[in-house]
Amino acid sequence: MPTKKQSQKNESLNFEEAIERLENIIEKMEGERIPLEELLKDYEEGTKLLNACKEKINVAKEKVEKINNSLNEDEASLDPLDEIIDQGE
């Protein structure tokens, strides 16, 4: 089980560092024969990293939505550009 210190360290990682750590855990789990206890510890750490990454993505998504909403409210001149982008999708 990850220690409190490890959990705090994982929470302080930025998104890219957390993804990199998660990838390392996955590679280790797929490529090595490791004892069950260590496997469980890594699995638990991986799930915490995954949840932290999901939270960071949700926060970023909310920020982007706020920016887009403020642009749409403040600058009507962006509407034609929005229509062009929508047509390209």
C-alpha positions in Angstrom: 0.0 0.0 0.0 1.4 3.4 -0.9 2.5 5.5 2.1 1.0 8.9 2.9 4.2 10.4 1.6 3.9 8.7 -1.8 0.2 9.8 -2.0 1.2 13.4 -1.4 4.0 13.1 -3.9 1.6 11.8 -6.5 -0.9 14.6 -5.9 1.9 17.2 -6.3 2.9 15.8 -9.7 1.9 17.8 -12.8 -0.2 16.0 -15.4 2.7 15.0 -17.6 4.7 13.6 -14.7 1.7 11.7 -13.4 1.1 10.2 -16.9 4.8 9.2 -17.2 4.7 7.6 -13.7 1.5 5.7 -14.7 3.1 4.5 -17.9 6.1 3.3 -15.9 3.9 1.3 -13.6 2.0 -0.2 -16.5 5.2 -1.2 -18.2 6.5 -2.7 -15.0 3.3 -4.7 -14.4 3.3 -6.0 -18.0 6.9 -6.8 -18.3 8.2 -8.1 -15.0 7.4 -10.9 -12.6 6.8 -9.1 -9.4 5.6 -10.2 -6.0 1.9 -10.0 -5.4 2.3 -7.4 -2.6 4.3 -5.1 -4.9 1.8 -5.6 -7.7 -1.0 -4.6 -5.5 0.9 -1.5 -4.2 1.7 -0.5 -7.8 -2.0 -1.1 -8.8 -3.2 1.1 -6.0 -0.7 3.9 -6.9 -1.7 3.6 -10.5 -5.4 4.0 -9.7 -4.7 7.1 -7.6 -2.6 8.5 -10.4 -5.3 7.8 -12.9 -7.9 9.6 -10.8 -5.6 12.5 -10.3 -5.1 12.8 -14.1 -8.8 12.6 -14.7 -9.3 15.4 -12.2 -6.7 17.5 -13.9 -8.3 16.9 -17.3 -11.7 17.9 -15.9 -10.3 21.2 -14.4 -8.6 22.0 -17.7 -11.8 21.3 -19.6 -13.8 23.6 -17.3 -11.2 26.4 -17.9 -11.4 26.0 -21.6 -15.2 26.1 -21.5 -15.1 29.3 -19.4 -12.7 30.9 -21.9 -14.8 29.9 -24.8 -17.9 31.1 -23.1 -16.4 34.5 -22.3 -15.1 34.8 -25.9 -18.5 34.1 -27.3 -20.2 36.6 -24.9 -17.6 39.3 -25.3 -16.7 39.2 -29.0 -19.5 38.5 -31.4 -17.0 38.8 -34.2 -15.8 35.2 -33.4 -19.2 33.7 -34.5 -18.3 33.5 -38.2 -15.0 31.7 -37.3 -16.9 29.3 -35.1 -19.2 28.5 -38.0 -16.3 27.8 -40.3 -14.7 25.4 -37.7 -18.1 23.7 -37.1 -18.4 23.1 -40.9 -15.0 21.5 -41.0 -15.9 18.9 -38.4 
